[in-house]
Amino acid sequence: MIKIIIGILILCIFYLALIIIRQVKRNHEKFNLKDNLLGMGIAGIADFGDTLGIGSFITTTTMFQMTHYLKDERDLPGTLNIAHGIPTIVEALFFVTAVPVQPLTLISMVLAAVVGATLGSFLVVKMSTVIVQRFMAIALILTSLLMVANKMGWINILAVGNNANGLHGWALVIGVIGNFILGGLMAAGVGLYAPCMVMIYLLGLKPIAAFPIMMLSCALLMPGTSFSFVKSNRFATRGIFGFVIGGVIGVIIAATLVKSMSFTILSWLIVIVSILTAISLWSSSVRAKKEANYNQLKN
């Protein structure tokens, strides 16, 4: 089964690479060294942290806000899912063989996330800028709270005594439904890692089982969301080649050199900055709403 999964992941890399190249040509995007270096830096940092379980969406959203990377924030969910797709697949290739999880549990939960994300992406592309901004602001706050709970050790308490490497019966049904919902939220730009980890702990799986489930889920659902984002032209191609290369480099460095390092300070810093980013996104949505109302009255 592992060989089949690896083969599917490699095919997904080629599929996403083809999509990115076609979209760059479609947008008549000219190579810009500065944009690609910026993308490389953002993705390198984000996917470095992602490989260590911190997640990439919250970090990327924060840096996008700081650097004004996106011209239209409606492109945020699509850019997060497609631009991080190849680095996340490389990440999954590193870890898919590292932790044993019962095949039924792994496959069913991963497929549920893929289906949820694919369906969710069709809804996300119809969201207005204001809705995307507010949705992401709330998502950043909730994810930050989960990161705080994890760093305080509260989430680990849920996993005390857990030693199962598979789910059965109602626990499996709940896990599949839960991952389906998390996949749908992932399409909207909400990171899957933290909530998936909490759910797995609550269902009784051993903590380490969270990693292959959440990493493989993300690696396969990102290509699944691509169709609707590409069809509606709702993802940015600015500096995307540098973004992909930087993300892969970040994954390789984290996976091969610094697995044992402590990232407590970095995690707390991300929490603080993400909360500030959430406030900024919400403020932007308020301004956008006021401008829209003013334009309606003016017309």
C-alpha positions as CSV (number, residue, x, y, z in Angstrom):
1,M,0.0,0.0,0.0
2,I,2.9,2.4,0.8
3,K,4.2,2.0,-2.7
4,I,0.8,2.9,-4.2
5,I,0.6,6.0,-1.9
6,I,4.0,7.1,-3.0
7,G,3.1,6.6,-6.6
8,I,0.0,8.7,-6.2
9,L,1.9,11.5,-4.5
10,I,4.5,11.6,-7.2
11,L,1.7,11.9,-9.8
12,C,0.2,14.7,-7.8
13,I,3.5,16.6,-8.0
14,F,3.5,16.4,-11.8
15,Y,-0.2,17.4,-11.9
16,L,0.3,20.5,-9.7
17,A,3.4,21.5,-11.6
18,L,1.4,21.3,-14.9
19,I,-1.4,23.4,-13.4
20,I,1.0,26.1,-12.2
21,I,2.9,26.3,-15.5
22,R,-0.4,26.6,-17.4
23,Q,-1.7,29.3,-15.1
24,V,1.5,31.3,-15.4
25,K,1.2,31.2,-19.2
26,R,-2.5,32.1,-18.9
27,N,-1.8,35.1,-16.7
28,H,1.1,36.1,-19.0
29,E,3.2,36.3,-15.8
30,K,6.7,37.5,-16.6
31,F,9.6,36.2,-14.4
32,N,10.5,38.7,-11.7
33,L,13.5,37.9,-9.6
34,K,12.4,40.0,-6.7
35,D,8.9,38.4,-6.5
36,N,10.4,34.9,-6.8
37,L,12.9,35.6,-4.0
38,L,10.1,36.9,-1.8
39,G,8.0,33.9,-2.5
40,M,11.0,31.6,-1.8
41,G,11.5,33.3,1.6
42,I,7.9,33.1,2.6
43,A,7.4,29.5,1.6
44,G,10.8,28.4,3.0
45,I,9.9,29.7,6.4
46,A,6.3,28.5,6.3
47,D,7.0,24.9,5.0
48,F,9.9,24.6,7.4
49,G,7.5,25.1,10.2
50,D,4.8,22.9,8.5
51,T,7.2,20.0,8.5
52,L,7.6,20.4,12.2
53,G,3.9,20.3,12.8
54,I,3.4,24.1,13.3
55,G,1.4,24.4,10.0
56,S,2.0,26.6,7.0
57,F,-1.3,28.5,6.4
58,I,-1.2,30.7,9.5
59,T,2.4,31.6,8.9
60,T,1.9,32.3,5.2
61,T,-1.2,34.4,5.7
62,T,0.7,36.5,8.2
63,M,3.6,37.1,5.8
64,F,1.3,37.8,2.9
65,Q,-0.3,40.6,5.0
66,M,3.1,42.0,6.0
67,T,4.5,42.0,2.5
68,H,1.2,42.8,0.6
69,Y,1.9,39.7,-1.5
70,L,-1.6,39.4,-2.9
71,K,-3.3,41.9,-5.0
72,D,-6.7,40.4,-4.3
73,E,-7.3,38.7,-0.9
74,R,-10.0,36.5,-2.5
75,D,-7.0,34.7,-4.0
76,L,-5.8,33.7,-0.5
77,P,-7.4,30.2,-0.1
78,G,-6.5,29.1,-3.6
79,T,-2.9,30.4,-3.3
80,L,-2.4,28.7,0.0
81,N,-3.7,25.3,-1.3
82,I,-2.0,25.3,-4.7
83,A,1.3,27.1,-4.0
84,H,1.9,24.9,-0.9
85,G,0.8,21.8,-2.7
86,I,4.1,20.4,-4.0
87,P,6.1,21.2,-0.8
88,T,3.4,19.5,1.3
89,I,3.5,16.4,-1.0
90,V,7.3,16.2,-0.5
91,E,6.7,16.5,3.2
92,A,4.3,13.6,3.1
93,L,6.8,11.5,1.2
94,F,9.2,11.9,4.1
95,F,6.8,10.8,6.7
96,V,4.3,8.4,5.1
97,T,6.5,5.4,6.0
98,A,7.6,6.6,9.4
99,V,4.5,5.9,11.5
100,P,2.2,2.8,11.2
101,V,-1.5,3.5,11.0
102,Q,-4.1,0.9,10.2
103,P,-4.9,1.1,6.4
104,L,-8.7,1.4,6.8
105,T,-8.3,4.4,9.2
106,L,-5.6,6.1,7.1
107,I,-7.3,5.7,3.7
108,S,-10.9,6.5,4.8
109,M,-9.9,9.6,6.8
110,V,-7.6,10.9,4.0
111,L,-10.3,10.3,1.3
112,A,-12.8,12.1,3.4
113,A,-10.6,15.1,3.7
114,V,-10.0,15.1,-0.1
115,V,-13.7,15.0,-0.9
116,G,-14.5,17.7,1.7
117,A,-11.8,20.0,0.3
118,T,-12.9,19.5,-3.3
119,L,-16.5,20.3,-2.5
120,G,-15.5,23.1,-0.3
121,S,-13.4,24.8,-2.9
122,F,-16.5,25.3,-5.2
123,L,-18.0,27.3,-2.4
124,V,-14.9,29.3,-1.5
125,V,-14.4,30.7,-5.0
126,K,-17.8,32.4,-4.7
127,M,-17.0,34.2,-1.5
128,S,-16.5,38.0,-1.6
129,T,-13.4,39.8,-0.4
130,V,-15.1,40.8,2.9
131,I,-16.2,37.2,3.7
132,V,-12.8,35.8,2.9
133,Q,-11.1,38.4,5.1
134,R,-13.5,37.8,8.0
135,F,-13.4,34.0,7.6
136,M,-9.6,34.0,7.7
137,A,-9.5,36.4,10.7
138,I,-11.7,34.0,12.7
139,A,-9.7,31.0,11.5
140,L,-6.4,32.6,12.6
141,I,-7.8,33.3,16.0
142,L,-9.1,29.7,16.5
143,T,-5.9,28.2,15.2
144,S,-3.9,30.4,17.5
145,L,-6.0,29.2,20.5
146,L,-5.4,25.6,19.5
147,M,-1.6,26.3,19.2
148,V,-1.7,27.9,22.7
149,A,-3.5,24.9,24.1
150,N,-0.9,22.6,22.5
151,K,2.0,24.6,23.9
152,M,0.4,24.6,27.3
153,G,0.1,20.8,27.2
154,W,-3.7,20.8,27.4
155,I,-4.1,18.9,24.1
156,N,-1.6,16.3,25.2
157,I,-3.7,15.6,28.3
158,L,-6.4,14.3,25.9
159,A,-4.0,11.7,24.6
160,V,-2.9,10.3,28.0
161,G,-3.2,6.5,27.8
162,N,-3.9,6.5,24.0
163,N,-2.1,3.7,22.3
164,A,-4.3,2.6,19.4
165,N,-3.1,2.9,15.8
166,G,-6.5,2.5,14.2
167,L,-10.2,3.4,14.7
168,H,-13.2,1.1,14.6
169,G,-17.0,1.4,14.7
170,W,-18.5,4.8,15.6
171,A,-15.0,6.2,16.3
172,L,-14.0,5.6,12.7
173,V,-17.3,7.1,11.5
174,I,-16.8,10.2,13.6
175,G,-13.2,10.5,12.4
176,V,-14.2,10.3,8.7
177,I,-17.0,12.9,9.1
178,G,-14.6,15.1,11.1
179,N,-11.9,15.0,8.5
180,F,-14.5,15.6,5.8
181,I,-15.4,18.9,7.5
182,L,-11.8,19.8,8.2
183,G,-11.0,19.2,4.5
184,G,-13.8,21.6,3.5
185,L,-12.4,24.2,5.9
186,M,-8.9,23.6,4.5
187,A,-10.2,24.7,1.1
188,A,-11.2,28.0,2.7
189,G,-7.6,28.5,4.0
190,V,-8.1,27.0,7.5
191,G,-5.1,24.9,8.5
192,L,-6.0,21.2,9.1
193,Y,-3.1,20.2,11.4
194,A,-4.2,21.5,14.8
195,P,-7.9,20.6,14.7
196,C,-7.1,17.2,13.2
197,M,-4.6,16.5,16.0
198,V,-7.2,17.4,18.7
199,M,-9.8,15.1,17.0
200,I,-7.4,12.2,16.8
201,Y,-6.5,12.6,20.4
202,L,-10.2,12.6,21.4
203,L,-10.9,9.5,19.4
204,G,-8.2,7.5,21.2
205,L,-5.4,7.2,18.7
206,K,-1.9,7.5,19.9
207,P,-0.5,11.1,19.3
208,I,2.1,10.2,16.7
209,A,-0.7,8.7,14.5
210,A,-1.8,12.3,13.8
211,F,1.2,13.0,11.6
212,P,0.7,10.5,8.7
213,I,-3.1,11.2,8.7
214,M,-2.9,15.0,8.6
215,M,0.1,15.2,6.3
216,L,-1.3,12.7,3.8
217,S,-4.7,14.4,4.0
218,C,-3.2,17.8,3.1
219,A,-0.9,16.4,0.4
220,L,-3.8,14.8,-1.5
221,L,-6.6,17.4,-0.9
222,M,-4.5,20.3,-2.2
223,P,-4.5,18.9,-5.8
224,G,-8.2,18.1,-5.2
225,T,-9.1,21.8,-4.6
226,S,-7.1,23.0,-7.7
227,F,-9.8,22.5,-10.3
228,S,-12.3,25.1,-9.0
229,F,-9.5,27.6,-8.1
230,V,-8.0,27.3,-11.6
231,K,-11.4,27.4,-13.3
232,S,-12.3,30.7,-11.5
233,N,-8.7,32.0,-11.7
234,R,-8.7,32.4,-8.0
235,F,-5.0,31.9,-7.1
236,A,-2.0,34.2,-7.5
237,T,1.0,33.3,-9.7
238,R,3.3,36.1,-8.4
239,G,6.7,34.6,-7.7
240,I,5.1,31.1,-7.6
241,F,8.2,29.2,-8.9
242,G,10.3,30.7,-6.2
243,F,7.5,29.9,-3.7
244,V,7.4,26.2,-4.7
245,I,11.2,25.9,-4.7
246,G,11.6,27.7,-1.3
247,G,8.8,25.5,0.2
248,V,10.6,22.3,-0.9
249,I,13.9,23.5,0.5
250,G,12.2,24.3,3.8
251,V,10.7,20.9,4.0
252,I,14.0,19.1,3.2
253,I,16.0,21.2,5.8
254,A,13.4,20.6,8.5
255,A,13.0,16.9,7.7
256,T,16.7,16.0,7.5
257,L,18.6,18.4,9.8
258,V,16.6,19.8,12.7
259,K,13.9,17.2,13.7
260,S,15.0,17.3,17.4
261,M,15.1,21.1,17.8
262,S,12.7,22.9,20.1
263,F,10.4,25.4,18.5
264,T,8.6,26.7,21.5
265,I,9.7,30.3,21.1
266,L,8.9,30.2,17.4
267,S,5.4,28.8,18.0
268,W,4.6,31.5,20.5
269,L,5.8,34.1,18.1
270,I,3.6,32.8,15.4
271,V,0.6,32.8,17.8
272,I,1.2,36.5,18.6
273,V,1.8,37.6,15.0
274,S,-1.2,35.6,13.8
275,I,-3.5,37.3,16.2
276,L,-2.3,40.7,15.1
277,T,-2.8,39.5,11.5
278,A,-6.4,38.5,12.3
279,I,-7.1,41.9,13.7
280,S,-5.6,43.5,10.5
281,L,-7.7,41.2,8.3
282,W,-10.9,42.0,10.2
283,S,-10.1,45.8,10.0
284,S,-9.6,45.5,6.3
285,S,-12.9,43.7,5.9
286,V,-14.7,46.5,7.8
287,R,-13.1,49.1,5.5
288,A,-14.0,47.1,2.4
289,K,-17.6,46.8,3.7
290,K,-17.9,50.5,4.3
291,E,-16.5,51.3,0.8
292,A,-19.0,48.9,-0.8
293,N,-21.9,50.5,1.1
294,Y,-20.6,54.0,0.1
295,N,-20.4,53.0,-3.5
296,Q,-23.9,51.6,-3.5
297,L,-25.3,54.8,-2.0
298,K,-23.3,56.9,-4.5
299,N,-24.7,55.0,-7.4
